[in-house]
Amino acid sequence: MVGPVKRFALFCIVPVPVFPEEARVSQVHFEKISLERLIEMSPIIALVRKNENKYQERCFQPPCSIEPYRYGEYRYWVLKMLRGGEGLSPETEISVTNFDPASLKAHLDFHAQGLSRSPVAECYEPDGSFSQDRETETIIFLKRSIFILRDAIGKLNAEVDDLTQTCVGAIESPEKMEAIVRLIKNSPAQSRVEISIGISAPIPENEKMEIFSRLKSMFPGYASYAWKAINISPDCP
């Protein structure tokens, strides 16, 4: 699925805030998950080394003239694949984004309508003795992040297609690799992709079923597809 220096817009890596925009406008409530659940949710798991010199800030400008939604993109060198990642091998460079649809929606709601929401997000807490700041190697748990824009004539264009952390804090110490490998053997990977579609007008009912076929054509190879719409042109002040 991912080749060398593959372009996917990813989710964020602790300790950098996972909700860079949302944190300023609302309070995020976190629900902790277990390592077993994290592995079950993660189609890609890899031992990586962070490329400190390759961070890029990116932004998405909504159609109405409100503050852009900003997010970051990080680069990692793959050291060892533990699960998934077709086309990835040691010394492949991957990008990981912290673009998050829930954060984007909170940003739009706040800046366009003055609404401050308190979203709920799943999170994982790595081993207490592990700090990514101090370590050069990290086990990272990933999934694919896709954000599509639907234009005025119904055409779908990918705005973000990258890897992202499975949830907030989805990293672990290399010292736990043996335990993680054991758990992977007992937890088949999910062949599922979730896609967010940015819309400026409601999608006609007769087009909604057709969207599934179009998404399967754009992003083949998954057993299950799910999509949700985000209004990127809310009423502006």
C-alpha positions as CSV (number, residue, x, y, z in Angstrom):
1,M,0.0,0.0,0.0
2,V,2.8,2.4,0.8
3,G,6.1,2.9,-1.1
4,P,9.3,4.7,-0.3
5,V,8.6,8.3,0.8
6,K,4.9,7.6,0.3
7,R,2.7,10.7,0.4
8,F,-0.2,10.2,2.9
9,A,-1.2,13.6,4.8
10,L,-0.6,11.2,9.2
11,F,-1.8,11.6,12.7
12,C,0.4,13.0,15.4
13,I,3.1,11.5,17.6
14,V,3.3,12.2,21.3
15,P,4.4,14.5,22.9
16,V,3.3,16.8,20.1
17,P,-0.4,17.6,20.6
18,V,-2.6,15.3,18.6
19,F,-5.3,17.9,18.3
20,P,-3.2,21.0,17.5
21,E,-6.2,23.2,16.6
22,E,-8.9,21.6,18.7
23,A,-7.0,22.0,21.9
24,R,-7.4,25.7,21.8
25,V,-11.2,25.7,21.4
26,S,-12.5,22.7,23.5
27,Q,-11.6,20.1,26.1
28,V,-10.8,16.7,24.7
29,H,-11.9,13.8,26.8
30,F,-9.7,10.7,26.5
31,E,-10.8,7.1,26.9
32,K,-7.8,4.7,27.6
33,I,-7.5,1.5,25.6
34,S,-5.4,-1.6,26.3
35,L,-2.4,-2.7,24.3
36,E,-4.4,-5.7,23.0
37,R,-7.1,-3.3,21.7
38,L,-4.5,-1.0,20.1
39,I,-3.0,-3.9,18.2
40,E,-6.5,-5.1,17.1
41,M,-7.1,-1.6,15.7
42,S,-3.8,-1.2,13.9
43,P,-3.3,-2.6,10.4
44,I,0.3,-1.4,10.3
45,I,2.8,-1.8,13.2
46,A,6.5,-0.9,12.8
47,L,9.7,-0.3,14.6
48,V,10.8,3.2,13.4
49,R,13.4,5.9,13.9
50,K,12.2,9.5,13.7
51,N,13.8,11.7,11.1
52,E,14.2,14.9,13.2
53,N,15.0,17.1,10.2
54,K,11.8,16.4,8.2
55,Y,8.8,18.0,9.8
56,Q,6.3,20.0,7.7
57,E,3.4,22.1,8.9
58,R,0.4,21.9,6.5
59,C,-2.9,23.6,6.5
60,F,-6.4,23.2,5.1
61,Q,-8.2,26.4,4.1
62,P,-12.0,26.1,4.4
63,P,-14.0,27.8,1.6
64,C,-15.2,30.6,3.9
65,S,-12.6,33.0,5.1
66,I,-11.9,31.6,8.6
67,E,-8.6,30.7,10.1
68,P,-7.0,27.7,8.4
69,Y,-6.9,24.4,10.1
70,R,-3.2,23.5,10.7
71,Y,-1.7,20.1,11.2
72,G,1.8,18.5,10.9
73,E,3.5,15.8,8.9
74,Y,6.4,13.8,10.4
75,R,8.9,11.5,8.7
76,Y,10.2,8.1,10.0
77,W,12.7,5.5,8.9
78,V,11.3,2.0,9.0
79,L,13.7,-0.3,10.9
80,K,11.4,-3.4,11.0
81,M,7.9,-4.3,10.0
82,L,5.8,-6.1,12.6
83,R,2.5,-6.1,10.7
84,G,1.2,-5.0,7.4
85,G,2.8,-2.2,5.3
86,E,2.9,-3.8,1.8
87,G,5.9,-2.2,0.0
88,L,7.6,-1.1,3.2
89,S,11.0,-2.5,4.2
90,P,13.9,-1.5,6.4
91,E,15.2,2.0,5.6
92,T,12.0,3.0,3.8
93,E,11.0,6.5,4.8
94,I,7.3,7.0,5.7
95,S,5.3,10.1,6.4
96,V,2.8,10.3,9.3
97,T,0.2,13.0,9.6
98,N,-1.7,14.4,12.6
99,F,-4.6,15.5,10.5
100,D,-7.7,14.5,12.4
101,P,-11.3,14.9,11.1
102,A,-12.8,15.4,14.6
103,S,-10.3,18.2,15.2
104,L,-11.1,19.8,11.8
105,K,-14.8,19.7,12.7
106,A,-14.2,21.3,16.1
107,H,-12.1,24.0,14.4
108,L,-14.9,24.7,11.9
109,D,-17.6,24.8,14.5
110,F,-15.7,27.2,16.7
111,H,-14.4,29.6,14.1
112,A,-17.6,29.7,12.0
113,Q,-20.3,29.4,14.7
114,G,-18.6,30.0,18.1
115,L,-19.4,26.4,19.2
116,S,-17.0,24.8,21.7
117,R,-17.3,21.1,21.7
118,S,-15.7,18.4,24.0
119,P,-15.0,15.4,21.7
120,V,-14.1,12.0,23.1
121,A,-11.0,10.3,21.8
122,E,-9.4,7.0,22.4
123,C,-5.9,7.0,23.7
124,Y,-3.1,4.6,24.7
125,E,-0.6,5.2,27.4
126,P,2.8,3.7,26.7
127,D,4.9,2.0,29.3
128,G,5.6,4.6,32.0
129,S,9.4,4.3,31.7
130,F,9.3,5.0,27.9
131,S,9.7,8.5,26.5
132,Q,10.0,9.1,22.8
133,D,12.0,12.2,23.4
134,R,14.8,10.2,24.9
135,E,14.6,7.2,22.6
136,T,15.9,6.9,19.1
137,E,13.7,3.9,18.2
138,T,9.9,3.6,18.7
139,I,7.2,1.0,17.9
140,I,4.4,2.9,16.2
141,F,0.9,1.8,15.5
142,L,-0.6,3.1,12.3
143,K,-3.7,3.2,10.1
144,R,-4.6,5.1,6.9
145,S,-6.0,8.6,7.1
146,I,-8.1,9.8,4.1
147,F,-9.8,13.1,3.7
148,I,-11.6,13.8,0.4
149,L,-13.2,17.0,-1.0
150,R,-16.4,16.8,-2.9
151,D,-16.7,19.7,-5.4
152,A,-19.8,21.4,-6.8
153,I,-20.3,18.8,-9.5
154,G,-19.8,15.8,-7.2
155,K,-16.2,15.0,-8.2
156,L,-14.1,13.5,-5.3
157,N,-10.5,14.6,-4.9
158,A,-8.2,13.4,-2.2
159,E,-6.9,16.2,0.0
160,V,-5.2,13.9,2.6
161,D,-4.1,10.4,2.1
162,D,-1.4,9.4,4.6
163,L,-0.6,7.2,7.5
164,T,-1.6,8.3,11.0
165,Q,-1.3,7.0,14.5
166,T,-4.2,4.6,15.3
167,C,-5.2,6.7,18.3
168,V,-3.6,9.3,20.6
169,G,-0.3,8.1,22.0
170,A,-0.1,5.0,19.8
171,I,3.6,4.3,20.4
172,E,5.4,1.8,22.6
173,S,8.9,1.0,23.8
174,P,11.0,-1.5,21.7
175,E,11.5,-3.4,24.9
176,K,7.9,-4.6,24.6
177,M,8.5,-6.0,21.1
178,E,8.4,-9.7,22.1
179,A,5.0,-9.2,23.9
180,I,3.6,-7.2,21.0
181,V,4.7,-9.8,18.4
182,R,2.9,-12.5,20.5
183,L,-0.3,-10.4,20.6
184,I,-0.1,-9.8,16.9
185,K,-0.2,-13.5,16.2
186,N,-3.5,-13.8,18.2
187,S,-5.1,-10.7,16.7
188,P,-5.8,-10.7,12.9
189,A,-5.4,-7.3,11.3
190,Q,-8.6,-5.4,10.3
191,S,-9.1,-4.9,6.6
192,R,-11.1,-1.7,7.0
193,V,-10.7,2.0,6.0
194,E,-12.6,5.0,7.2
195,I,-12.9,8.0,4.9
196,S,-14.0,11.6,5.6
197,I,-15.6,13.6,2.9
198,G,-15.6,17.4,3.0
199,I,-18.8,18.8,1.5
200,S,-20.1,22.3,0.9
201,A,-23.6,21.2,0.1
202,P,-25.7,18.1,1.1
203,I,-25.1,14.9,-0.8
204,P,-28.2,13.9,-2.7
205,E,-29.8,10.7,-1.4
206,N,-29.5,8.9,-4.7
207,E,-25.8,9.6,-4.8
208,K,-24.9,8.2,-1.3
209,M,-24.9,4.5,-2.3
210,E,-22.9,5.3,-5.4
211,I,-20.2,6.9,-3.2
212,F,-19.3,3.5,-1.8
213,S,-18.5,2.2,-5.3
214,R,-16.5,5.3,-6.1
215,L,-14.5,4.9,-2.9
216,K,-13.8,1.3,-3.5
217,S,-12.5,2.2,-7.0
218,M,-10.3,5.0,-5.5
219,F,-9.0,3.0,-2.6
220,P,-9.1,-0.7,-3.5
221,G,-8.2,-3.7,-1.5
222,Y,-10.2,-3.4,1.7
223,A,-12.9,-5.7,3.0
224,S,-14.9,-2.9,4.7
225,Y,-15.4,0.8,3.9
226,A,-16.9,3.5,6.0
227,W,-17.4,7.2,5.2
228,K,-18.8,10.3,6.9
229,A,-19.4,13.8,5.6
230,I,-18.0,17.0,7.2
231,N,-19.6,20.3,6.3
232,I,-16.5,22.5,5.4
233,S,-18.7,25.5,4.6
234,P,-20.7,26.1,7.8
235,D,-22.5,29.4,8.4
236,C,-19.8,32.0,8.8
237,P,-20.0,35.0,11.1
